[in-house]
Amino acid sequence: MLTAKIGGFQFRDIRPKAASEIVDIGDASLLLGHSNQEITKRVYRRLGATAKPSK
């Protein structure tokens, strides 16, 4: 089962995860090597709305 999970991993998943977890867009852009922060924001940031707990 672990072999199947490892086989399903794709390295392209790491860049958006790193860009989304870094709070400062400038730092994320620098990490990914982009000269324009708009590229990082448009292509790699995957930030959704924060849900509040129901109770």
TACOR-V49566 format. One line per field, one symbol per residue. phi: phi as a letter, one per 30 degrees, with the letter a starting at -180 (. if undefined). Layout:
# TACOR-V49566
phi=???
This chain:
# TACOR-V49566
phi=.ddddddddbddddddddddddddddddddddicdbddddddccdbccdddcdda
